[in-house]
Amino acid sequence: MNEKNIVGELAADFVKDGMVVGLGTGSTVYFTLMKLGALVEAGLSIQGIPTSVQTAELAKKLQIPLASMDEVKKIDIAIDGADEFDSNLNLIKGGGGALVREKIVAKAAEKFIVVADPSKMVKTLGAFPLPVEVVPFGAVQTENYIRELQGKTKLRQTNGMPFQTDNGNFIIDCSFPSIIKPQELESILNNIPGVVDNGLFVGMADMVITIDPGHKPVLLEREKQ
Ligand SMILES: O=C(CO)[C@H](O)[C@H](O)COP(=O)(O)O
């Protein structure tokens, strides 16, 4: 089993009968979904809240019952991947372009569990370019404002066209030298007109599930404030 497979499956152990479960996006949480699909087939009863069209399609194939955010009173647990995590369990997310829905679901969840292979662990966030979702209207101007924050920016493209999120927006990937104050940068970016949200998830993760070089599971928990 590869690292993503191990950590992805481990997270499914936290899902109990009757729970409403936020279903993240990406190649690690894919393995959580596969495991949940097998558990549902064996009789587990859950409702999933998908964070992307891609995840909704996979969950439907696996016959995991789905609901929308507005149909549920609460989300018991959300499980998602990350592009980077630090020792405070702050994250960069959005490599797959689903950061807005992922943040909405993570925020609403009573417990937010991140599944990440050890390559995602960093001392300081920022080696992975920070995804920022912007509305298409005035995107060039929005990008200019972001650049004023000393970040290098790149409009994400697929096949020569701007990548479009499930919300119909664009993504600007931003390289900052290193992100010493993630909370500050998160709110500065979100104050720029045209920015919908960015991939900094600060103080949100309750647990990161990763593994050590010997492939033993490591569960990192956030200290209670
Ligand atoms: O934030 C995300 C998608 O928007 C993903 O969770 C993140 O990119 C990690 O993906 P993977 O597990 O494929 O490495």
Ligand as a Chemical Component Dictionary entry (heavy atoms), coordinates in Angstrom:
data_LIG
# 
_chem_comp.id                   LIG 
_chem_comp.type                 NON-POLYMER 
_chem_comp.pdbx_formal_charge   0 
_chem_comp.three_letter_code    LIG 
# 
loop_
_chem_comp_atom.comp_id 
_chem_comp_atom.atom_id 
_chem_comp_atom.alt_atom_id 
_chem_comp_atom.type_symbol 
_chem_comp_atom.charge 
_chem_comp_atom.model_Cartn_x 
_chem_comp_atom.model_Cartn_y 
_chem_comp_atom.model_Cartn_z 
_chem_comp_atom.pdbx_ordinal 
LIG O1 O1 O 0 -6.887 20.978 -1.475 1  
LIG C1 C1 C 0 -7.065 20.064 -2.218 2  
LIG C2 C2 C 0 -7.935 20.155 -3.416 3  
LIG O2 O2 O 0 -8.414 21.457 -3.609 4  
LIG C3 C3 C 0 -6.416 18.752 -1.966 5  
LIG O3 O3 O 0 -6.866 18.277 -0.749 6  
LIG C4 C4 C 0 -4.930 18.947 -1.947 7  
LIG O4 O4 O 0 -4.556 19.485 -3.205 8  
LIG C5 C5 C 0 -4.198 17.652 -1.700 9  
LIG O5 O5 O 0 -4.403 16.785 -2.767 10 
LIG P1 P1 P 0 -3.720 15.364 -2.867 11 
LIG O6 O6 O 0 -4.277 14.542 -1.750 12 
LIG O7 O7 O 0 -4.127 14.886 -4.243 13 
LIG O8 O8 O 0 -2.242 15.559 -2.755 14 
# 
loop_
_chem_comp_bond.comp_id 
_chem_comp_bond.atom_id_1 
_chem_comp_bond.atom_id_2 
_chem_comp_bond.value_order 
_chem_comp_bond.pdbx_ordinal 
LIG O1 C1 DOUB 1  
LIG C1 C2 SING 2  
LIG C1 C3 SING 3  
LIG C2 O2 SING 4  
LIG C3 O3 SING 5  
LIG C3 C4 SING 6  
LIG C4 O4 SING 7  
LIG C4 C5 SING 8  
LIG C5 O5 SING 9  
LIG O5 P1 SING 10 
LIG P1 O6 DOUB 11 
LIG P1 O7 SING 12 
LIG P1 O8 SING 13 
# 
